[in-house]
Amino acid sequence: MMRYKLFLLLTFLTNQVIITAQHTHETIPSTARADWGEFEKGELLKTELIDYKTTPIGKKILKKDKLRKGFEYVDSIKINRMVYNSDGLMVTGFVVQPKEKGNYPCIIYNRGGNRDMGSLLVGTAVVYMGKIAAAGFVVIASNYRGNSNSEGKEEFGGSDVNDVLNLIPALSQIEGADTSKIGMFGISRGGMMSYMTTRNNPQIKAVAVVGGMSNLFTMKRNRPDMESHVYSALIPNYEDDSENQLENRSAVFWADELPRSTKFLLLHGTHDKAVSIEEPRELHNTFLEHNINHVFIEYKRDNHGVRKNAEHASEQINNWFLKYVKDGMEFEEEETRYVLPEK
């Protein structure tokens, strides 16, 4: 029960899709260079090891210096905060990987939310990235430009897509990262970022998306606040070119441009109030039409982030990455859609 409550709290803090309070989006001056120093010639990232025990998440999962049940895997991973070079900007994030030395496949983790709502926390690194890392992966994640002391300005799927792509060369400077085997995970807005960065990019072997956005027009219809609070506030040239801007961020319109070699796993709750189940259902049908290798799992009456089925979803994601990223297997799924009953 404690673990489930903690999972709910962290999901709310780190993966909520939008910020609902009205405010304007201004570029907040970054102190990243003062904090980290300039990159040396040829240097793409800087890292700093974190002792999770001294952070809020450590206090929640430790009891008398022992990890609570279900978090034993934390002893097998190491967590680093980082800053990396993205188009000349210093962008912040995290790297989580196994402590044991070895050569590990890589997963790029794309966070949800926008601005600092949904920003990466040590709790994100422990609970979400950590579970994937403990399965034998180097997991890297970006806060995207303009957020969490990163330089630049967020564009909600504009130039900040490069912040995901630029994690690939950054991975090459992490000891133990096998950049010949890269997968991608996205949650909520991170699903949109995953589809956009995978578009015409066969380097990504497999993708797993939870509660992901794939049609921003559907999102606008179901969530009118998205247009005023997110689209118009963050997307450049939105007022004059809204149709093109939203279409370019919506995978359902260009699914045929996704690599046939990439395998996609879509996980979504039928009662998701942040990103409607309509979106992955439409994307699933479009994937079928264009012969995109994928599996779509619906969780009956589950919510955003499929929190009621967290353990099942985590198992599906890890198995997907082990099979199609680590082992590089050919697509072999017999069914493309499953509906799981209410838990």
N, C-alpha and C positions, 0 to 999 in steps of 0.2 A: 504493500500500500504506500509506504514512504517513497519507494522508487517511482510509482505511478504519479504521485502528487508532484514529485520533483520534475518528472518529465513534462507534466502539464505546465508548471511554472516556467521552465526553460523554453518550452515551445512558445508560450505567450510572449516571453521577453525577446526571443531571438528571431522568430519566424513570422510575426504578424505581417500581413501583406501591405498595409498602408498605414499612414498616420492620419487620424481623422480630425485632428485639430487644425483649424485654418491658420496658415502662415505663409509667408513668401519664402522662396528658396534663394538664399544668398550664399555666395562662396565665403566660407569662414576661413580666415587665415590659418594656414597649417604651420606647426612648429616641427614638422617631421625632420627637416634638415638639421635644425638645432639639436633635436633629440638624438638623432642617429649619426649625424655627420654626413659629408658628401660620399658618394660612391667612388671607390678607387677605379682606375682604368680597367675596363673589362668586368667589373663587379656588377652583378645584376640584383643581388639581394643581401640583406643583413639579417641575422637572426639573434634572438636572445632567449635562452632557456628559462622556462617558467616553473616555479615550484607551486603546483596547484594547491598544495596543502595550506598555503597562506592566503588563498583567495576565497571568496564567498562560496564557490562550489565545493571547495575542499571541506569547509565546515559542515556542509550538508551531507556529504557522502562518507565522511570519516566519523567513527565513533570510538573513542578511546584509542585513537591512532590505527584503527582497523577499518578497512573499506567495508561499507554496507554490502549486503548480499546483492549481486547483480552488477557490482562495480569492480569486481576483482581484476578485470582486464586492465584497469588504469595503471597497475603496477608494471605492466608490460610495454607501456608506451612512453614517449617523451614529447613534451609540448613546447613549441617555440613560438613566440610572437615574432613578427617579421615586418620588414619594409622592403619593397622591391621596385625596380625600375620599370615603369610602364609609360612609354612614349615620352620619356624624360621627366615624368612625374614620380614622386615618391608616394607609393600607395601601401597602406598597411594591411596586415592579414595574419594568418597563423599557418604553421606547419606542424603536423602531428605524424609521428612515425614510430615503428617498433624500436624498442631499446636495443634489441639484439642486432648486431651487425649482420648485414646481408645485402642482397640486391633485390629491391622490391618494386613491383609495378606501382603506378601512380594513379591517384584519383584527384581530380579538380572538383572542389566543393563550392557550389554557387549558392550563396546565401539568399534569403528572401528579403522582403521589405524594400524600403527606400530611405534615403538619407540615413539618419542614425537609428531609425526604427527598424529593428532586425539586424543591427550591426553585430559583428562577431564578438563574442565574449569568451572568457576562459571556459565558462560553462558549455558553450557551443563546442569548443575544442574537445572537452572531456566527454560529453554525453553523445554528441552526434559524430564529429570527426573521429573521435577516439575509438568508437565501436568499429568503424571501417578500418582504421589503422591497426587495431588489434588483430584483425583478420589477415594482416600481412600486406599492408599498403602504405605508401607515403601519401599523405593527404594534405593538400595545400588549398588555401582559401583566401579570397580577396574581399576587402570591405568596399571595393570600387572607389574610383576617384571622387574627391570632395567629401568623403565620409570618414568619420573616426580618425581624424587628424591626417587624412590623406590629402595630397595636393590635387588641384583641379576642381572640376565641377561635374556633378552627376548628371547624366542625360537619360537615364532609365531605358537603356537599350540603344544608346547612340554610340558616341566615341568610347564610352565605358565598356563596351563589348571587348575592346582591345585590352582592358585590364584582365579579362579572363584569358584571352589568347596569349598575353605576355607572361602568364604563369608558366607556359610551356618552356620557354628558354630559361626561366628562373629555376625550374626543376632540375635543369642540367647541372646546376651548381650545388645541389644538395647531395651529400654523400649517401649512397645507397639507393638513389632513385633511378629506376630503369625507365628512361624516357621512350623506349621502344614500345612500351605497354602503358597506354594512358586511357583512363575512363573518366566519366564525368557524372557528378551528382548535382541535382538542382531541386530546390524547394521553393514553391510559390513563384515569386518573380525570378528566382534562380532557375526555374524551368524554362522561362522565356530566354534567359541568358544562355542556357545550355543548348537550346535549339539554334539560336542565332550563331553561336560559336562553332557548332557542329556543321552548319550549313556549308556545303562544298569543302568540308575538312575531314577527309577519311583518316586522319591521324588518330581521331578519337574512336577507340575500339567499341565501347559500349557506354550507354547513358542510362541513368535511373532518375526518374522525376517523381516527386511527391507533391500533390496539390498544385501542379504547374499551370502557368498561364500559357495559352496557345492561341487565343483569339481575343484581342484587346477591344474589338467592337462588342463582342458578347459581354465582356467585363464592363464596358461603359454602359450598356443597356441595363445590366443587373445591378451595377454599382455606379450611379450617376456621380457620386462624390469622387470617383477616380479621375474623372475629367478635370474637375476644378482643383483638386488637391494634389494630383500627381501628373497627369498628362500635360496640362497647360503650364504647370509650375516647373516641370523638369525637362520636357521634350523640346529641343530647339526648333524654332519655326513652326510650332504646333498650330497656332491660330491660322496661318496661311496655307498649311500643307498637311492638315490633320489626317486625311484619308491615306496618303502615302506613308506618313509616319507610323500610323497604327498598323497598316498592312505589313510594313517591313519588320515589325516586331511580333507578328502573328504567324506562327509556323504553319497553321492550317492553309495559308495561301501559297506557300512555296515548299510544301512537304516533298514534292518531287525533286527538290534540290538537295535533300539530305542523302548522304552516302548510303548505298545499298549494303555496304560492308559493315555499317554500324548497327548495333543491336540496341533497341530502346525498350525500357521497362517503365510503364506508366502506372502509378499508384494513386488512387483518388477516393475520397470519401463521398458517398452520395448526398450527405447533408453538409457539405462544405459550403459555408456561407460567404467565405472570402473569395474563392474561385469556384464558380459553378461547375457541377458535374457535366454540364452541357459541353464544356470546352474539351475535356479529354475524350468524351464520346465522339464528338465531331472529328477530332484528330485521329482517333482510332479508325474511323471509317475512311478518312483520307489516306491513312497509312495502308489500309487494305487496298484501296484503289491504286496506289502507286507501288505496291509490293515492298514496303518498308518493313524490315524485320523488327517485330515488336511483340510484346505481351502487355495487355491492359488488364489490371486488376481493380475492380470496384469493391469498396468496403461498404456494405449496407449500413446506413444510418451513422456512419462515422463522419468526423468533421475535418477541418483543415489540418493537414499534417498527419491524418489517419492516427490520431493519438490513442484511440481506443484499441487499435491493433498494432501498437508500436513494435512489439516484439516480433510479430509475424512479418511486418514490413521490413524491419531490420534484417531478418533472416533472408528474405527474398532479395534484398539489395546486395547483401554480402555474397550470396550464392551467385547472383548475376555477374558481379564483378570477378569473382573467382573463376567462373566458367568462361566468360567472354573477354576478360582483360588479362588475367594472370595466365590462364591455360590457352587462350586464343582459339577456342573451339568454334567450329562452324555452327550456324544457327540450327537448332534442332527441336524447337518447341512445336508440339503438335497442335495446341490450342492457342489462340491469340487473345482470348478474352475470358476472364473468370469473374464471377460475382460471389463474394464471400458473405455469408449470412451475418446478421448482427451478432456481435459478441456479447 
